[in-house]
Every structure is written in structure tokens, then in C-alpha cells.
Amino acid sequence: MLRRPLGNTGTTVSAIGLGCMGMSEFYGPGNDEQSLETLAAAVDQGIDFLDTADMYGLGRNEELLGRFLKGRRERIVLATKFGIVRNPDDPAARRIDNSPQYVRQACDASLRRLGIETIDLYYAHRRDPSVPIEDAVGAMSELVRAGKVRYLGLSEVAPETLRRAHGVHPITAIQTEYSLWSRDPERQMLATCRELGVTFVAYSPLGRAFLTGAVGSDESFAPGDFRRTNPRFQGDALRTNLRLVQGLAEFAAKRGATSAQIALAWLLSKHPNVVPIPGTKRPRYAVENAAAAQIELDSGEIAALDELFDPSAVAGDRYAPAGMANLESA
């Protein structure tokens, strides 16, 4: 497995990580035993950068990772997040909280669920505009001084927010959705990260499985799958986007690879400071995704994929309106 620097920390991580969200929620029913097998398969392939959050499964995802970490802690670079607060009695309801008091409370709760003493990378999951970013990051930096957190990150923030935060305490990583069909970070954020020495962590690099070719219609989803509410997976937008995926499948076939592997190779070949964290619940896909690190695309191939997935050709927003409201411009 290729490795990439994690910010300016001196720590390196596998060039492809593993997003663990779907193991506990959002993409149909989970299976903890299968998920533990998937985590083990990923680590066996050299993947050591695991990503979770306190809101995934209302804490169950962190508890799952805590089970997996026993006996493996020193082999793993673990990232988790705080800031999206959910009500167990109404899981669909949520608010954003970056207040210093909540930062401390959330970190202690994550440490308990994970069963560890220190979180390697701690992100603010979403920005709470009512709290100055300087105050939020200041509170996060106190966790570093206390030994509860090693490095700090932010998710789905604007470049200017990153600059302000970085002035308070070094920001090691920015996490934002980025893939062939979600290319907003190319406007400013990727360049800002390069300038500041910040690693860009790309979540949903396979377009929530859409880029793999596994989604043929909205009937592909289990009841309760959040993609049913996602505009890109609905009606005319879905039909438009399926044509792009067909083009990707044809490109991948010529390279003797899967569509998923080409989508990941595009990110790795295009950007030396990007680490994609595809999610999966199945061991065989963890193995398939890891192999993408061995595929190198040349500039002509990158340009061809850029053209195929020109942002103007992609139909539908990333989230429903309520979700879009919590995103800063990348």
C-alpha cells in the first residue's frame, strides 16, 4: 500500500483509507460481524486510516471500531468527528454544535465508546456559524494539550474558514466530499490545502456507490437508505447520471480495472495530497478498493475523465436542502 503524509505532522497514512459510516447506518441494515471482517480485510491490505464519527449509528459505529481496535491500536490511525448532534428519540432531527463546552463533552464520550486514550485525528464534522471558528478550534486545541487528541481537522468548510482556523492551531486535514461527480473542491479548497500543508480527505469518493455501477435505479436501495432522499439518485437526475457511469465503466474495461478502482485512481493520480476514504461493508470491496492504489493514470487519462464528468454534466445536488444548508462553499 502506498502511503501519504498526514498534514505536516510527520505521520503517514495509507493512500486509501476506509470510511466506516455505512457499517452502522444510512445504507441499509448493518451486520457487525461482517463489518469486523471487512475492517480486518482492509488492514490486511495495508489500509490503516479508519474514519468514523460520533453521530454514525448514534454512537454505535464508534463502539464497533472500539471492538476492532482491541489488540490493534498501534497499527491504526483513527479519525472521528463531533458537531452533528442527534436526538435518539428522533434520529432524523439534528443540530450543529461547535461550542467549547460541547467539544470537550463530545470528545470524552467518543473516547469512552472507542475504548482508547487518544484520538489521532479529531474533526469538527460541520461548522456552527453561531460559534466563531477561532473559539471552536481553540477548544479543540485544548484537547491536544490534554493528550486526548493528536491532530485537528475540519469537514465541509470554506477555504477562508480553514485559514482562520489554521491561524489558531495547525489544521492537519480537511474532509469534504470529492469524487468524479462532486468536484467543488477543485475551485479553491484543494489549492488552499496544498498551500497550507493540509491533507485533503475525500469522503464518498465512489459517489455513495454510484460510480461503481451498482446502482441502476432508486429501487436498488433498501428501505430507509438515505440515498432515496438524495436528489442525484432521483428521477431524471438519476437517468442523466447513469450515462456518465456507463462511460466510466467503458473506460475501466479498457484499463482492465473496475469502475471503483478507476474512480479512486483518478483522485490519487491527480492529487498528491488527497487521501480517499471509500466506505464498504463487505471484505471483497475493501480488497478491491485497496488495489486501486497500484493503478496510475497518465495526464491524458485524467483529462478524459475530467471531461466525461464535467460538473455541468452532473445532475442533482449532493444532499436534500436541509443537508445542503450545513455546507460551506468548498
Number of C-alpha atoms within 10 A of each C-alpha: 16 13 16 17 20 25 24 15 14 7 11 16 20 26 25 31 27 25 23 25 22 21 27 22 19 16 21 16 14 15 12 17 10 14 22 19 16 23 24 15 19 27 22 13 16 19 28 24 25 23 24 23 25 27 24 20 21 17 17 20 25 28 19 21 22 18 16 17 18 12 8 10 13 10 13 16 20 20 20 23 26 26 23 20 18 18 12 11 7 8 12 8 10 14 12 18 23 28 19 17 11 16 21 17 12 19 22 16 15 23 20 14 19 26 17 14 12 20 23 17 22 28 23 28 24 21 24 18 12 10 13 16 21 16 15 22 28 15 18 25 21 16 22 18 10 10 12 21 21 17 23 27 28 25 23 22 21 19 20 15 19 24 15 14 22 19 12 15 17 21 27 25 27 26 22 24 23 22 23 25 27 20 15 16 21 11 11 14 22 20 14 18 22 16 9 16 19 26 24 29 23 24 23 20 28 28 20 18 16 21 27 19 16 13 17 13 14 16 9 12 15 14 12 13 17 14 22 18 13 18 18 24 24 18 12 13 15 21 15 17 21 20 14 19 22 15 14 23 20 13 18 17 12 9 13 11 16 20 25 26 22 31 23 27 23 25 22 22 18 15 13 14 21 27 28 28 27 25 24 23 23 18 18 13 17 24 18 16 28 26 17 22 21 12 16 15 17 11 11 9 14 18 14 12 18 15 13 18 21 15 14 8 14 20 18 18 15 17 17 14 11 8 11 12 9 18 16 16 16 20
